[in-house]
Amino acid sequence: MARPSTDESNAPAQQPAAPAPTKIVLSAADVSRVVDRIAHQILEKTSGAADVVLLGIATRGVPIAHRLAERIRAFEGLDVPVGTLDITLYRDDLRSSSIRAVGRTEEPAGGVDGRKVILVDDVLFSGRTIRAALDALSDLGRPAAVQLAVLVDRGHRQLPIRADYVGKNIPTALSEQVKVKLTEIDGTDEVVLANASGSVRLPAVTAEQRALPTGAGKDETR
């Protein structure tokens, strides 16, 4: 009895996995407008950024913080100190995750004691990054107040944390990823929504559609 051929050349070639579908939700021009808007809001809500310091959360929160400082300088001629906050050792998943390189924390000129600190990050998601940032900040000093500015809020909070300044709210599914690209790090400015599962989100069903009887709206000629 002949054995089945084991020649793998007869097996169908495996096709490479299709890339996950993506959607650009903020273009370079949009990112620029969002940063301008947040800078204006900071000026309005802090009485002209009096005694304000910006603290960028590594990695992409840092260039956003510097951009905000540049725009505030352009609008008001005011130099707002900028610092860098590395939260690696304050993460609550440090023991369960892979080894992470510890970055550098740079305190803004004049420190944070008695000043209004605005934490800056790219995406607000579960809130755990911001909790870690608050713990890291407490080791730097005692601010008079702490606020939060983010480029994107994608929802799905796990902790009671809310941003004071939001560039754009983007409703997302948990299977989706929000990827922020910045020229200083990635060579381009854009925010992309990618579906990690490779599936495409179906459009939401309206109340009117739900009210239709079964079969309504179908082509009866087919």
DOBA-807776 format. One record per atom (N, C-alpha, C): residue in one letter; atom name; x, y, z. Coordinates in steps of 0.001 Angstrom, whole numbers, padded with zeros to 6 digits. Example, Ala and Ser with C-alpha at 12.3 -4.5 7.8 and 13.67 -1.06 7.14 Angstrom:
PT r  a       x       y       z
PT A  N  013190 -005690  007800
PT A CA  012300 -004500  007800
PT A  C  013200 -003300  007800
PT S  N  012850 -002250  007080
PT S CA  013670 -001060  007140
PT S  C  012900  000030  007870
This chain:
PT r  a       x       y       z
PT M  N  000850 -001200  000000
PT M CA  000000  000000  000000
PT M  C  000882  001244  000000
PT A  N  000661  002100 -000962
PT A CA  001496  003292 -001074
PT A  C  001182  004282  000026
PT R  N  002251  004825  000544
PT R CA  002064  005839  001585
PT R  C  001752  007185  000948
PT P  N  000988  008007  001680
PT P CA  000719  009352  001146
PT P  C  002007  010132  000977
PT S  N  002072  010903 -000067
PT S CA  003262  011708 -000312
PT S  C  003449  012734  000786
PT T  N  004721  012858  001211
PT T CA  005047  013870  002237
PT T  C  005781  015048  001626
PT D  N  005788  015108  000315
PT D CA  006476  016208 -000366
PT D  C  005737  017510 -000109
PT E  N  006390  018391  000662
PT E CA  005731  019639  001041
PT E  C  005547  020565 -000144
PT S  N  006225  020219 -001271
PT S CA  006055  021080 -002443
PT S  C  004665  020953 -003023
PT N  N  003950  019833 -002684
PT N CA  002589  019656 -003179
PT N  C  001566  020387 -002319
PT A  N  001991  020816 -001123
PT A CA  001068  021509 -000224
PT A  C  000869  022929 -000708
PT P  N -000339  023439 -000529
PT P CA -000577  024821 -000949
PT P  C  000289  025792 -000159
PT A  N  000846  026761 -000832
PT A CA  001703  027748 -000175
PT A  C  000880  028589  000792
PT Q  N  001455  028831  001965
PT Q CA  000765  029654  002951
PT Q  C  000845  031118  002545
PT Q  N -000291  031754  002591
PT Q CA -000335  033158  002243
PT Q  C  000030  033997  003462
PT P  N  000800  035059  003297
PT P CA  001125  035928  004438
PT P  C -000137  036557  005003
PT A  N -000122  036743  006307
PT A CA -001297  037318  006970
PT A  C -001557  038718  006444
PT A  N -002803  038996  006190
PT A CA -003166  040322  005694
PT A  C -002988  041349  006809
PT P  N -002468  042520  006486
PT P CA -002302  043542  007525
PT P  C -003651  043984  008077
PT A  N -003635  044324  009362
PT A CA -004874  044772  009995
PT A  C -005348  046061  009336
PT P  N -006654  046175  009094
PT P CA -007167  047395  008479
PT P  C -006926  048596  009383
PT T  N -006561  049709  008782
PT T CA -006276  050915  009544
PT T  C -007084  052087  008997
PT K  N -007242  053072  009849
PT K CA -007968  054276  009466
PT K  C -007268  055472  010094
PT I  N -006933  056458  009300
PT I CA -006304  057664  009820
PT I  C -007394  058545  010430
PT V  N -007301  058776  011729
PT V CA -008306  059589  012408
PT V  C -007825  061020  012629
PT L  N -006507  061228  012608
PT L CA -005954  062579  012674
PT L  C -004793  062669  011695
PT S  N -004875  063593  010762
PT S CA -003776  063830  009834
PT S  C -002756  064763  010486
PT A  N -001678  065049  009775
PT A CA -000667  065964  010301
PT A  C -001267  067342  010581
PT A  N -002103  067809  009663
PT A CA -002743  069111  009869
PT A  C -003679  069071  011078
PT D  N -004390  067947  011234
PT D CA -005290  067805  012385
PT D  C -004513  067836  013698
PT V  N -003382  067126  013745
PT V CA -002567  067099  014961
PT V  C -002113  068512  015318
PT S  N -001698  069275  014314
PT S CA -001263  070649  014555
PT S  C -002396  071498  015123
PT R  N -003601  071357  014563
PT R CA -004741  072122  015053
PT R  C -005118  071712  016475
PT V  N -005025  070412  016765
PT V CA -005363  069918  018099
PT V  C -004396  070488  019129
PT V  N -003117  070497  018820
PT V CA -002124  071051  019749
PT V  C -002390  072531  019982
PT D  N -002710  073266  018930
PT D CA -003042  074687  019081
PT D  C -004245  074875  020003
PT R  N -005266  074045  019812
PT R CA -006476  074175  020621
PT R  C -006195  073886  022093
PT I  N -005414  072846  022360
PT I CA -005092  072527  023752
PT I  C -004287  073657  024380
PT A  N -003361  074226  023616
PT A CA -002562  075344  024134
PT A  C -003461  076529  024510
PT H  N -004433  076838  023650
PT H CA -005386  077921  023957
PT H  C -006202  077596  025207
PT Q  N -006631  076347  025334
PT Q CA -007424  075957  026502
PT Q  C -006618  076063  027786
PT I  N -005345  075700  027728
PT I CA -004483  075826  028904
PT I  C -004378  077293  029317
PT L  N -004206  078166  028348
PT L CA -004117  079601  028647
PT L  C -005408  080112  029284
PT E  N -006538  079648  028774
PT E CA -007828  080101  029287
PT E  C -008102  079582  030699
PT K  N -007760  078316  030964
PT K CA -008117  077691  032235
PT K  C -007097  077908  033345
PT T  N -005945  078485  033001
PT T CA -004902  078682  034014
PT T  C -004502  080144  034148
PT S  N -005415  081024  033729
PT S CA -005144  082471  033830
PT S  C -003848  082861  033131
PT G  N -003731  082413  031882
PT G CA -002559  082777  031104
PT G  C -001338  081934  031404
PT A  N -001554  080709  031870
PT A CA -000458  079770  032182
PT A  C  000452  080278  033277
PT A  N -000147  081030  034209
PT A CA  000632  081552  035332
PT A  C  001091  080412  036230
PT D  N  002393  080332  036465
PT D CA  003003  079334  037346
PT D  C  002688  077906  036917
PT V  N  002618  077681  035598
PT V CA  002337  076357  035051
PT V  C  003638  075713  034580
PT V  N  003753  074409  034793
PT V CA  004833  073636  034190
PT V  C  004217  072451  033458
PT L  N  004840  072062  032363
PT L CA  004379  070923  031575
PT L  C  005319  069750  031827
PT L  N  004736  068588  032093
PT L CA  005519  067395  032373
PT L  C  005088  066299  031404
PT G  N  005925  066050  030390
PT G CA  005594  065049  029384
PT G  C  005905  063644  029862
PT I  N  004938  062742  029696
PT I CA  005128  061340  030070
PT I  C  005800  060626  028901
PT A  N  006960  060033  029182
PT A CA  007694  059343  028131
PT A  C  006858  058170  027583
PT T  N  006767  057971  026262
PT T CA  007699  058544  025327
PT T  C  007075  059726  024570
PT R  N  005893  059517  023996
PT R CA  005345  060521  023086
PT R  C  004703  061704  023786
PT G  N  004509  061605  025079
PT G CA  004020  062772  025802
PT G  C  005046  063887  025865
PT V  N  006329  063531  025731
PT V CA  007404  064529  025836
PT V  C  007389  065504  024653
PT P  N  007412  065021  023393
PT P CA  007351  065995  022289
PT P  C  006046  066781  022256
PT I  N  004951  066165  022698
PT I CA  003687  066917  022735
PT I  C  003795  068054  023748
PT A  N  004412  067794  024900
PT A CA  004592  068841  025905
PT A  C  005442  069984  025354
PT H  N  006494  069655  024630
PT H CA  007350  070709  024049
PT H  C  006589  071488  022982
PT R  N  005742  070824  022210
PT R CA  004945  071547  021213
PT R  C  003965  072500  021885
PT L  N  003355  072040  022961
PT L CA  002430  072921  023691
PT L  C  003163  074149  024215
PT A  N  004355  073943  024751
PT A CA  005138  075079  025253
PT A  C  005476  076051  024129
PT E  N  005800  075518  022953
PT E CA  006114  076374  021803
PT E  C  004904  077192  021369
PT R  N  003722  076563  021363
PT R CA  002522  077280  020944
PT R  C  002114  078336  021978
PT I  N  002261  078017  023259
PT I CA  001965  079008  024297
PT I  C  002915  080200  024164
PT R  N  004171  079929  023853
PT R CA  005135  081015  023639
PT R  C  004727  081855  022431
PT A  N  004250  081186  021375
PT A CA  003843  081918  020171
PT A  C  002604  082765  020431
PT F  N  001684  082268  021259
PT F CA  000435  082988  021517
PT F  C  000595  084106  022541
PT E  N  001397  083859  023582
PT E CA  001462  084790  024709
PT E  C  002859  085320  025008
PT G  N  003871  084807  024322
PT G CA  005236  085242  024600
PT G  C  005729  084771  025957
PT L  N  005164  083692  026455
PT L CA  005490  083177  027784
PT L  C  006231  081858  027660
PT D  N  007345  081736  028367
PT D CA  008107  080497  028370
PT D  C  007635  079608  029519
PT V  N  006981  078500  029170
PT V CA  006500  077546  030167
PT V  C  007536  076440  030323
PT P  N  008022  076200  031542
PT P CA  009011  075136  031739
PT P  C  008448  073772  031364
PT V  N  009309  072933  030781
PT V CA  008919  071597  030358
PT V  C  009856  070571  030986
PT G  N  009278  069492  031487
PT G CA  010066  068402  032036
PT G  C  009659  067075  031440
PT T  N  010382  066031  031812
PT T CA  010119  064670  031328
PT T  C  009893  063752  032514
PT L  N  008871  062913  032412
PT L CA  008547  062001  033501
PT L  C  008585  060558  032989
PT D  N  009504  059767  033529
PT D CA  009554  058340  033196
PT D  C  008835  057568  034294
PT I  N  007885  056721  033903
PT I CA  007035  056033  034881
PT I  C  007340  054545  034981
PT T  N  008412  054095  034359
PT T CA  008684  052655  034245
PT T  C  008600  051946  035592
PT L  N  009263  052475  036601
PT L CA  009333  051801  037904
PT L  C  008059  051960  038725
PT Y  N  007094  052702  038203
PT Y CA  005848  052938  038938
PT Y  C  004665  052196  038326
PT R  N  004912  051461  037253
PT R CA  003834  050730  036587
PT R  C  003347  049581  037450
PT D  N  002042  049319  037433
PT D CA  001510  048225  038253
PT D  C  001641  046865  037573
PT D  N  002154  046847  036315
PT D CA  002378  045573  035635
PT D  C  003865  045277  035507
PT L  N  004686  045926  036317
PT L CA  006137  045799  036180
PT L  C  006611  044367  036401
PT R  N  006010  043676  037373
PT R CA  006454  042312  037678
PT R  C  006004  041304  036633
PT S  N  004856  041549  036020
PT S CA  004302  040575  035082
PT S  C  004721  040816  033639
PT S  N  005301  041970  033343
PT S CA  005675  042289  031967
PT S  C  007152  042014  031729
PT S  N  007538  042097  030466
PT S CA  008934  041875  030100
PT S  C  009801  043013  030632
PT I  N  011102  042792  030608
PT I CA  012034  043786  031133
PT I  C  011936  045064  030325
PT R  N  011830  046175  031016
PT R CA  011731  047477  030365
PT R  C  012954  048324  030716
PT A  N  013411  049077  029731
PT A CA  014511  049998  029997
PT A  C  013989  051193  030782
PT V  N  014751  051585  031791
PT V CA  014352  052730  032608
PT V  C  014832  054002  031930
PT G  N  013901  054918  031700
PT G CA  014250  056183  031076
PT G  C  014680  057214  032086
PT R  N  014799  058441  031620
PT R CA  015283  059518  032479
PT R  C  014163  060495  032782
PT T  N  014049  060858  034042
PT T CA  013112  061900  034459
PT T  C  013870  063216  034577
PT E  N  013368  064242  033919
PT E CA  013991  065564  033966
PT E  C  013013  066556  034581
PT E  N  013363  067058  035739
PT E CA  012492  068009  036420
PT E  C  012512  069351  035697
PT P  N  011359  069984  035533
PT P CA  011338  071294  034853
PT P  C  012071  072348  035664
PT A  N  012536  073370  034990
PT A CA  013257  074446  035673
PT A  C  012397  075032  036790
PT G  N  012964  075131  037981
PT G CA  012211  075668  039109
PT G  C  011467  074618  039893
PT G  N  011485  073365  039411
PT G CA  010830  072279  040131
PT G  C  009314  072306  040005
PT V  N  008658  071494  040822
PT V CA  007196  071369  040761
PT V  C  006510  071817  042051
PT D  N  007246  072047  043102
PT D CA  006645  072414  044386
PT D  C  005839  073713  044278
PT G  N  004580  073633  044698
PT G CA  003736  074812  044736
PT G  C  003290  075318  043383
PT R  N  003523  074564  042323
PT R CA  003173  075014  040984
PT R  C  002064  074140  040402
PT K  N  001446  074631  039340
PT K CA  000408  073863  038657
PT K  C  001080  072997  037599
PT V  N  001042  071697  037805
PT V CA  001687  070756  036894
PT V  C  000642  070181  035942
PT I  N  000932  070254  034644
PT I CA  000067  069633  033648
PT I  C  000812  068436  033071
PT L  N  000315  067243  033408
PT L CA  000856  066024  032822
PT L  C  000390  065934  031373
PT V  N  001286  065525  030484
PT V CA  000965  065470  029054
PT V  C  001261  064064  028537
PT D  N  000275  063464  027864
PT D CA  000463  062136  027278
PT D  C -000215  062084  025922
PT D  N  000095  061028  025158
PT D CA -000493  060931  023821
PT D  C -001884  060318  023846
PT V  N -002069  059190  024562
PT V CA -003356  058491  024572
PT V  C -003772  058197  026004
PT L  N -005029  058501  026319
PT L CA -005613  058117  027604
PT L  C -006491  056903  027365
PT F  N -006175  055810  028068
PT F CA -006873  054538  027853
PT F  C -007426  054053  029196
PT S  N -006794  053110  029816
PT S CA -007299  052551  031079
PT S  C -007134  053500  032250
PT G  N -006164  054409  032167
PT G CA -005878  055310  033278
PT G  C -004712  054848  034139
PT R  N -004199  053646  033868
PT R CA -003121  053108  034699
PT R  C -001794  053838  034485
PT T  N -001555  054292  033271
PT T CA -000346  055084  033017
PT T  C -000371  056378  033825
PT I  N -001534  057011  033889
PT I CA -001638  058272  034622
PT I  C -001519  058026  036120
PT R  N -002060  056923  036607
PT R CA -001885  056598  038031
PT R  C -000405  056466  038353
PT A  N  000337  055766  037477
PT A CA  001778  055619  037672
PT A  C  002474  056979  037613
PT A  N  002016  057847  036701
PT A CA  002613  059179  036583
PT A  C  002386  060004  037851
PT L  N  001217  059871  038448
PT L CA  000939  060599  039698
PT L  C  001852  060117  040818
PT D  N  002098  058810  040868
PT D CA  003017  058274  041873
PT D  C  004434  058796  041638
PT A  N  004859  058809  040368
PT A CA  006192  059311  040046
PT A  C  006313  060795  040371
PT L  N  005256  061541  040091
PT L CA  005262  062976  040368
PT L  C  005382  063253  041858
PT S  N  004751  062436  042677
PT S CA  004798  062661  044130
PT S  C  006214  062528  044677
PT D  N  007072  061798  043958
PT D CA  008464  061689  044385
PT D  C  009290  062900  043968
PT L  N  008761  063696  043052
PT L CA  009464  064915  042628
PT L  C  009179  066085  043549
PT G  N  007983  066125  044111
PT G CA  007633  067247  044968
PT G  C  006134  067309  045212
PT R  N  005709  068466  045687
PT R CA  004304  068662  046044
PT R  C  003730  069826  045236
PT P  N  003096  069517  044089
PT P CA  002515  070590  043271
PT P  C  001306  071215  043960
PT A  N  000975  072432  043551
PT A CA -000240  073079  044055
PT A  C -001467  072408  043452
PT A  N -001360  071949  042211
PT A CA -002457  071267  041525
PT A  C -001877  070462  040377
PT V  N -002614  069433  039972
PT V CA -002172  068590  038853
PT V  C -003321  068474  037863
PT Q  N -003023  068718  036590
PT Q CA -003992  068541  035521
PT Q  C -003430  067580  034482
PT L  N -004291  067168  033568
PT L CA -003891  066197  032551
PT L  C -004322  066668  031170
PT A  N -003375  066628  030229
PT A CA -003661  066945  028824
PT A  C -003273  065745  027968
PT V  N -004181  065309  027094
PT V CA -003901  064174  026211
PT V  C -004300  064515  024788
PT L  N -003570  063952  023848
PT L CA -003905  064165  022447
PT L  C -005178  063412  022079
PT V  N -005319  062172  022601
PT V CA -006463  061317  022275
PT V  C -006988  060652  023533
PT D  N -008316  060647  023687
PT D CA -008972  059861  024730
PT D  C -009781  058776  024026
PT R  N -009393  057513  024251
PT R CA -010057  056410  023549
PT R  C -011049  055661  024438
PT G  N -011250  056116  025678
PT G CA -012220  055474  026551
PT G  C -011698  054212  027208
PT H  N -012641  053381  027733
PT H CA -012342  052106  028393
PT H  C -011544  052308  029684
PT R  N -011948  053279  030475
PT R CA -011229  053565  031713
PT R  C -011391  052439  032728
PT Q  N -010309  052118  033426
PT Q CA -010339  051154  034523
PT Q  C -010135  051824  035881
PT L  N -009747  053069  035847
PT L CA -009546  053855  037069
PT L  C -010271  055185  036911
PT P  N -010690  055806  038042
PT P CA -011449  057066  037962
PT P  C -010552  058254  037636
PT I  N -010109  058317  036373
PT I CA -009197  059371  035917
PT I  C -009803  060039  034692
PT R  N -009777  061365  034685
PT R CA -010350  062130  033574
PT R  C -009364  063208  033164
PT A  N -009250  063440  031862
PT A CA -008348  064469  031353
PT A  C -009012  065836  031419
PT D  N -008210  066862  031716
PT D CA -008702  068249  031730
PT D  C -008682  068850  030329
PT Y  N -007767  068369  029498
PT Y CA -007636  068868  028128
PT Y  C -007530  067658  027195
PT V  N -008451  067571  026245
PT V CA -008490  066436  025316
PT V  C -008483  066966  023889
PT G  N -007535  066471  023098
PT G CA -007485  066884  021704
PT G  C -008629  066290  020899
PT K  N -008850  064975  021053
PT K CA -009927  064318  020315
PT K  C -010379  063079  021085
PT N  N -011693  062946  021242
PT N CA -012275  061723  021792
PT N  C -012539  060759  020640
PT I  N -012003  059543  020738
PT I CA -012171  058546  019684
PT I  C -012817  057309  020286
PT P  N -014096  057054  019982
PT P CA -014725  055813  020458
PT P  C -014022  054609  019832
PT T  N -013649  053637  020651
PT T CA -012929  052477  020147
PT T  C -013490  051190  020741
PT A  N -013191  050084  020064
PT A CA -013421  048759  020624
PT A  C -012122  048316  021297
PT L  N -012237  047390  022247
PT L CA -011043  046928  022941
PT L  C -010073  046226  021993
PT S  N -010593  045666  020904
PT S CA -009738  044971  019944
PT S  C -008955  045935  019061
PT E  N -009277  047206  019119
PT E CA -008618  048196  018272
PT E  C -007432  048827  018989
PT Q  N -006514  049337  018214
PT Q CA -005336  050007  018736
PT Q  C -005288  051431  018196
PT V  N -004946  052370  019074
PT V CA -004734  053748  018654
PT V  C -003234  053986  018608
PT K  N -002741  054283  017423
PT K CA -001306  054478  017241
PT K  C -001030  055946  016904
PT V  N -000293  056596  017797
PT V CA  000072  057992  017596
PT V  C  001482  058056  017014
PT K  N  001615  058749  015915
PT K CA  002930  058943  015298
PT K  C  003276  060430  015340
PT L  N  004490  060725  015776
PT L CA  004951  062107  015873
PT L  C  006271  062252  015127
PT T  N  006436  063388  014479
PT T CA  007620  063618  013655
PT T  C  008909  063432  014437
PT E  N  008936  063869  015693
PT E CA  010162  063794  016486
PT E  C  010619  062355  016719
PT I  N  009684  061407  016673
PT I CA  010009  060003  016954
PT I  C  009809  059120  015736
PT D  N  008709  059353  015013
PT D CA  008311  058454  013929
PT D  C  008522  059037  012534
PT G  N  008900  060303  012458
PT G CA  009131  060917  011157
PT G  C  007902  061475  010483
PT T  N  006734  061323  011113
PT T CA  005492  061850  010550
PT T  C  004494  062092  011666
PT D  N  003509  062935  011398
PT D CA  002440  063210  012354
PT D  C  001142  062592  011857
PT E  N  000570  061680  012647
PT E CA -000765  061166  012364
PT E  C -001199  060276  013519
PT V  N -002513  060093  013609
PT V CA -003078  059156  014580
PT V  C -003885  058144  013790
PT V  N -003587  056858  014003
PT V CA -004182  055783  013224
PT V  C -004956  054855  014149
PT L  N -006137  054444  013690
PT L CA -006931  053449  014405
PT L  C -006798  052133  013657
PT A  N -006249  051128  014346
PT A CA -006021  049824  013720
PT A  C -006777  048756  014476
PT N  N -007347  047808  013723
PT N CA -008059  046696  014327
PT N  C -007118  045519  014426
PT A  N -006713  045196  015649
PT A CA -005719  044141  015855
PT A  C -006210  042783  015407
PT S  N -007525  042560  015422
PT S CA -008077  041255  015052
PT S  C -008164  041053  013550
PT G  N -007979  042132  012800
PT G CA -008057  042036  011346
PT G  C -009463  042121  010802
PT S  N -010449  042219  011681
PT S CA -011828  042315  011228
PT S  C -012224  043769  011064
PT V  N -013292  043992  010360
PT V CA -013777  045342  010133
PT V  C -015003  045580  010980
PT R  N -014995  046716  011687
PT R CA -016137  047024  012550
PT R  C -017375  047289  011706
PT L  N -018489  046640  012049
PT L CA -019741  046855  011338
PT L  C -020376  048160  011762
PT P  N -021104  048815  010875
PT P CA -021764  050055  011261
PT P  C -022819  049810  012336
PT A  N -022999  050828  013178
PT A CA -023974  050699  014262
PT A  C -025395  050628  013691
PT V  N -026252  049862  014356
PT V CA -027651  049740  013944
PT V  C -028447  050840  014622
PT T  N -029194  051596  013839
PT T CA -029973  052688  014388
PT T  C -031253  052171  015021
PT A  N -031891  053036  015826
PT A CA -033148  052668  016468
PT A  C -034223  052404  015419
PT E  N -034214  053163  014312
PT E CA -035205  052969  013265
PT E  C -035039  051602  012614
PT Q  N -033779  051182  012414
PT Q CA -033537  049882  011806
PT Q  C -033963  048749  012718
PT R  N -033742  048910  014020
PT R CA -034150  047876  014970
PT R  C -035662  047728  015013
PT A  N -036379  048840  014725
PT A CA -037838  048821  014799
PT A  C -038476  048159  013578
PT L  N -037705  047960  012498
PT L CA -038265  047367  011286
PT L  C -038598  045890  011526
PT P  N -039713  045380  010973
PT P CA -040027  043954  011097
PT P  C -039018  043124  010335
PT T  N -038918  041846  010679
PT T CA -037974  040949  010030
PT T  C -038219  040914  008519
PT G  N -037156  041092  007754
PT G CA -037292  041048  006303
PT G  C -037581  042390  005683
PT A  N -037901  043388  006515
PT A CA -038214  044717  005955
PT A  C -036962  045316  005366
PT G  N -037125  045974  004252
PT G CA -036022  046652  003623
PT G  C -035260  045766  002662
PT K  N -035573  044456  002577
PT K CA -034895  043567  001639
PT K  C -035476  043736  000254
PT D  N -034675  043386 -000771
PT D CA -035122  043467 -002150
PT D  C -036030  042262 -002412
PT E  N -037322  042492 -002531
PT E CA -038288  041401 -002686
PT E  C -038227  040762 -004084
PT T  N -037519  041393 -005032
PT T CA -037463  040830 -006382
PT T  C -036439  039743 -006506
PT R  N -035594  039543 -005476
PT R CA -034511  038544 -005575
PT R  C -034936  037234 -004967
